[in-house]
Amino acid sequence: MNSNRFLLGDLRVPSLLLSLTLAAPLALAQEMPARKAGLWQLSMAVTGAPAQNIRQCIDEKTDKQMQQLGQGMDRSACSRNEWRQDGDRYIGESECRFGPSTTTTRAVFQGDFNKSYKGEIEGRIDPPMGGMSQTRTTITARWDGACPAGWKPGDMEMPGGMGRINVNDFPAGRAARGG
């Protein structure tokens, strides 16, 4: 089965992808701190959906690639894209156009990125997209040690029994690593 179709066929994934799409422009202006290599447990709560738990295996290269995937959108779509650091907090604000809608996003990430971090992402969509005019995503992540046996950098265990994928298997992942 084509893993792209499998992922997009799950109704929980579009809300997760919409949330990540809203956050993606925020990665353009400044890189977030690198996360410690190994297994990361992420819990993502998105407006109107149950919390999703994801496990990610990363190394330094894959962590950078994942940031580049977030940066893969057309930069010309954003009229505003600003990051600033305030102590241990990274605050990003953007305004981007997706089709007929303008998305205004504010994100605050905080933590040491070696053990744990938390992100709050709020977005306003005008006119609403897919019936959504506002979204709020909370991401809580913690480092959980070495990646399990048989896992390789880029592996992600998706929620709801969707299985494990590797971000490098998708066209954008191959492009980010130069392949």
C-alpha positions as CSV (number, residue, x, y, z in Angstrom):
1,M,0.0,0.0,0.0
2,N,1.3,3.5,-0.8
3,S,2.3,5.0,2.5
4,N,1.3,8.5,1.3
5,R,-2.3,7.4,0.5
6,F,-2.4,5.5,3.8
7,L,-1.4,8.6,5.8
8,L,-3.7,11.0,4.0
9,G,-6.6,8.6,4.3
10,D,-6.7,8.8,8.1
11,L,-9.0,11.7,9.2
12,R,-6.7,12.6,12.1
13,V,-3.8,13.3,9.8
14,P,-5.3,16.3,7.9
15,S,-5.8,18.2,11.1
16,L,-2.2,17.3,12.1
17,L,-0.9,18.3,8.7
18,L,-2.9,21.6,8.8
19,S,-1.4,22.4,12.1
20,L,2.1,21.6,10.9
21,T,1.5,23.6,7.8
22,L,0.6,26.6,9.9
23,A,3.8,26.2,11.9
24,A,6.0,25.6,8.9
25,P,6.5,29.3,8.0
26,L,7.8,30.0,11.4
27,A,10.9,27.9,10.8
28,L,12.0,30.0,7.8
29,A,13.7,32.9,9.5
30,Q,15.8,31.3,12.2
31,E,16.7,27.8,13.1
32,M,15.5,26.3,16.3
33,P,18.2,24.8,18.5
34,A,19.3,21.3,17.5
35,R,17.7,18.5,19.4
36,K,19.7,15.8,21.1
37,A,20.1,12.7,18.9
38,G,18.0,9.7,19.8
39,L,14.4,8.9,20.4
40,W,11.9,11.7,21.0
41,Q,8.4,11.3,22.3
42,L,6.1,14.0,21.0
43,S,2.5,14.6,22.1
44,M,0.6,17.0,19.9
45,A,-2.8,18.4,20.8
46,V,-4.6,20.1,17.9
47,T,-7.8,22.1,18.1
48,G,-10.8,19.8,17.8
49,A,-8.8,16.5,17.7
50,P,-7.6,14.1,20.4
51,A,-3.9,14.3,21.3
52,Q,-1.6,12.4,19.0
53,N,1.6,10.7,20.2
54,I,4.5,10.3,17.9
55,R,7.9,8.8,18.4
56,Q,10.8,10.2,16.3
57,C,14.3,8.8,15.8
58,I,16.7,11.6,14.9
59,D,20.4,12.3,14.6
60,E,22.0,15.7,13.9
61,K,21.5,15.4,10.1
62,T,17.9,14.2,10.3
63,D,17.0,16.9,12.8
64,K,18.3,19.5,10.4
65,Q,16.5,17.8,7.5
66,M,13.2,18.0,9.4
67,Q,13.7,21.7,9.9
68,Q,14.4,22.0,6.1
69,L,11.1,20.1,5.4
70,G,9.3,22.8,7.4
71,Q,11.1,25.4,5.3
72,G,10.1,23.7,2.0
73,M,7.1,25.9,1.4
74,D,7.2,28.7,-1.1
75,R,8.8,31.6,0.9
76,S,7.1,34.1,-1.3
77,A,3.7,33.0,0.3
78,C,4.7,34.9,3.5
79,S,4.5,38.7,3.8
80,R,5.8,38.5,7.4
81,N,8.0,36.0,9.0
82,E,9.9,37.0,12.2
83,W,11.7,35.0,14.9
84,R,13.2,36.3,18.1
85,Q,14.8,34.7,21.1
86,D,13.8,35.8,24.6
87,G,15.9,33.8,27.1
88,D,15.0,30.2,26.6
89,R,12.0,31.0,24.5
90,Y,11.8,31.2,20.7
91,I,8.9,33.3,19.5
92,G,7.8,33.3,15.9
93,E,5.2,35.2,14.1
94,S,4.2,34.9,10.4
95,E,1.5,35.9,7.9
96,C,1.2,33.6,4.9
97,R,-1.2,33.1,2.0
98,F,-2.5,29.6,1.2
99,G,-4.8,29.8,-1.8
100,P,-7.6,32.3,-0.9
101,S,-6.8,32.3,2.8
102,T,-4.3,34.3,4.9
103,T,-2.9,32.4,7.9
104,T,-1.5,34.5,10.8
105,T,0.5,32.3,13.2
106,R,2.3,32.9,16.5
107,A,4.4,30.2,18.1
108,V,6.3,30.0,21.3
109,F,8.8,27.2,21.9
110,Q,10.7,26.8,25.1
111,G,13.0,24.2,26.7
112,D,16.6,23.0,26.6
113,F,16.1,20.8,23.4
114,N,18.4,18.2,25.0
115,K,15.8,16.8,27.4
116,S,12.5,18.4,26.6
117,Y,10.7,21.3,25.1
118,K,7.2,22.6,24.7
119,G,5.6,24.6,21.9
120,E,2.3,26.5,21.7
121,I,1.2,27.4,18.2
122,E,-1.9,29.6,17.5
123,G,-3.2,30.3,14.1
124,R,-6.0,32.4,12.6
125,I,-7.2,31.6,9.1
126,D,-9.2,34.2,7.1
127,P,-11.3,33.2,5.3
128,P,-11.6,29.9,7.1
129,M,-10.0,26.8,5.4
130,G,-11.9,23.6,5.6
131,G,-14.3,25.2,8.1
132,M,-11.4,26.1,10.4
133,S,-10.9,29.8,11.4
134,Q,-8.6,29.2,14.4
135,T,-6.3,26.5,15.4
136,R,-4.2,25.9,18.5
137,T,-1.5,23.2,18.7
138,T,0.4,22.3,21.8
139,I,3.5,20.1,21.3
140,T,5.2,18.5,24.3
141,A,8.4,16.6,23.6
142,R,10.9,14.7,25.7
143,W,14.1,12.8,24.9
144,D,13.7,9.1,25.7
145,G,17.2,7.7,25.1
146,A,18.7,5.9,22.2
147,C,16.6,4.9,19.2
148,P,15.2,1.3,19.4
149,A,16.9,-1.5,17.7
150,G,16.0,-1.6,14.0
151,W,15.2,2.1,13.8
152,K,17.1,4.5,11.7
153,P,17.3,8.3,11.8
154,G,14.1,9.8,10.2
155,D,11.9,7.0,11.4
156,M,8.6,8.2,13.0
157,E,6.0,6.0,14.6
158,M,2.7,7.5,13.8
159,P,-0.4,7.6,16.0
160,G,-3.4,5.3,15.8
161,G,-1.7,2.2,14.6
162,M,-0.6,3.9,11.3
163,G,2.8,2.4,11.6
164,R,6.3,3.6,11.1
165,I,7.4,5.9,8.3
166,N,10.7,7.5,7.4
167,V,10.6,11.1,6.4
168,N,13.4,10.4,3.9
169,D,11.0,8.2,2.0
170,F,8.9,11.2,0.9
171,P,9.9,13.4,-2.0
172,A,10.4,16.4,0.2
173,G,12.6,14.4,2.5
174,R,14.8,13.2,-0.3
175,A,15.1,16.7,-1.6
176,A,16.1,18.0,1.9
177,R,18.9,15.5,2.1
178,G,20.0,16.2,-1.5
179,G,18.8,12.9,-3.0
